[in-house]
Amino acid sequence: MNDTLVTLVGYVATQLDYKETLNGPSVRFRFAVTPRYFDRRKEAWTDGSTSFYTVWARRTLAVNLAGSVSVGEPLVVHGRLRVREDSPDAEGHRWVAAEIDATAIGHDLNRGTAAFRRVVKTDTPLMATQKAAVV
């Protein structure tokens, strides 16, 4: 498979949208990436244009992400890049959306500290445990 793998460093821009699906848990959020460069004319660091990506996390990554991350936190996101382009509307406008199907996500430790807690694996899947608690 010839996927385009990318690693992005940025910030969580929106609340995490957590959903239980038939295929397991899923999380979606917007991720902001702003490059910085040194402007020699101004002799100062300058922000470039911010790019926004929709990040998708599934299964165990989705559950762990929902319990660990909130808006504004710095993250490193690694995953498959998907670019979708819509056909022109009646006025001729087109749009392009960049999405990341995440395989790994972590806090950016250049910008702060984090405390890791290992998830204890059980014989019972998380979905079955949650459904049993509701009944």
C-alpha positions in Angstrom: 0.0 0.0 0.0 1.4 3.4 -1.0 0.1 5.7 1.7 1.5 9.1 2.3 2.6 9.1 6.0 3.0 12.5 7.7 4.0 13.8 11.1 2.5 17.1 12.2 3.3 19.3 15.2 0.6 21.7 16.2 -2.3 22.4 18.6 -5.7 20.9 19.1 -8.1 23.6 17.6 -11.5 22.1 18.5 -13.2 20.0 21.0 -12.8 16.2 20.5 -15.9 14.7 18.9 -16.1 11.2 20.4 -18.5 8.6 18.9 -19.2 5.0 19.4 -19.7 3.3 16.0 -20.3 -0.2 14.8 -16.6 -0.5 14.1 -15.6 0.7 17.6 -14.9 4.1 19.1 -13.9 7.1 16.9 -12.6 10.6 17.6 -12.5 13.5 15.3 -10.9 17.0 15.9 -9.4 19.9 14.0 -5.6 20.4 14.3 -3.8 23.7 13.7 -0.3 23.8 12.4 1.5 27.1 12.2 5.1 27.2 10.8 7.6 29.7 12.3 10.5 31.1 10.5 13.2 33.7 11.1 12.6 36.8 9.1 16.0 38.3 8.3 14.7 41.6 7.3 12.8 42.1 10.6 15.4 40.2 12.6 12.6 38.3 14.4 10.7 35.1 14.4 7.5 35.3 12.5 4.4 33.0 12.2 3.5 31.7 8.8 0.0 30.8 7.6 -1.9 28.4 9.8 -3.1 25.1 8.1 -6.0 23.1 9.6 -6.3 19.4 9.3 -9.1 17.1 10.4 -7.6 14.3 12.5 -9.4 10.9 12.9 -8.4 8.4 15.6 -10.1 5.0 15.9 -10.4 2.1 18.4 -8.0 2.2 21.4 -6.3 5.4 20.2 -9.7 7.1 20.2 -10.5 6.1 23.7 -7.0 7.0 25.1 -7.1 10.3 23.2 -10.5 11.3 24.6 -9.3 10.8 28.1 -6.0 12.6 27.6 -6.4 15.7 25.4 -8.3 19.0 25.3 -8.4 22.1 23.2 -5.2 24.1 23.0 -2.8 21.3 23.9 0.3 20.9 21.8 0.4 17.5 20.0 2.5 15.5 17.6 0.2 13.6 15.2 1.5 10.8 12.9 -0.7 9.1 10.3 -2.0 8.7 6.7 -2.7 11.8 4.8 -5.9 11.9 2.8 -6.7 14.9 0.6 -10.3 15.3 -0.6 -11.3 17.7 -3.4 -14.9 18.7 -4.0 -16.2 19.3 -7.5 -17.1 23.0 -8.3 -20.5 24.2 -7.2 -22.8 26.4 -9.2 -20.6 29.5 -8.6 -17.4 27.6 -9.5 -16.0 27.4 -6.0 -13.9 24.4 -5.1 -12.6 23.3 -1.7 -9.9 20.9 -0.6 -9.8 19.1 2.7 -6.8 17.5 4.3 -7.5 14.7 6.7 -5.1 12.6 8.8 -6.0 9.0 9.8 -3.9 8.9 12.9 -1.8 5.9 13.9 0.0 7.7 16.8 -0.6 10.8 18.8 1.3 12.3 21.7 1.9 15.5 23.6 4.7 17.7 22.3 7.2 17.6 25.2 9.1 20.6 23.7 6.2 22.7 25.1 5.4 21.0 28.4 5.4 17.9 30.5 3.2 14.9 30.6 2.6 11.9 32.9 2.1 8.6 31.1 -0.4 6.1 32.5 -0.4 2.6 30.9 -3.8 1.2 30.1 -4.4 -2.1 31.7 -5.7 -4.6 29.2 -8.6 -6.8 30.2 -10.1 -9.9 28.7 -13.4 -8.0 28.2 -13.4 -5.5 25.4 -14.0 -1.9 26.4 -17.2 -1.8 24.3 -18.7 -4.8 26.2 -17.9 -3.3 29.6 -19.6 0.0 28.7 -22.7 -1.7 27.4 -23.0 -3.9 30.5 -22.8 -0.8 32.7 -25.7 0.8 30.8 -28.0 -2.3 31.2 
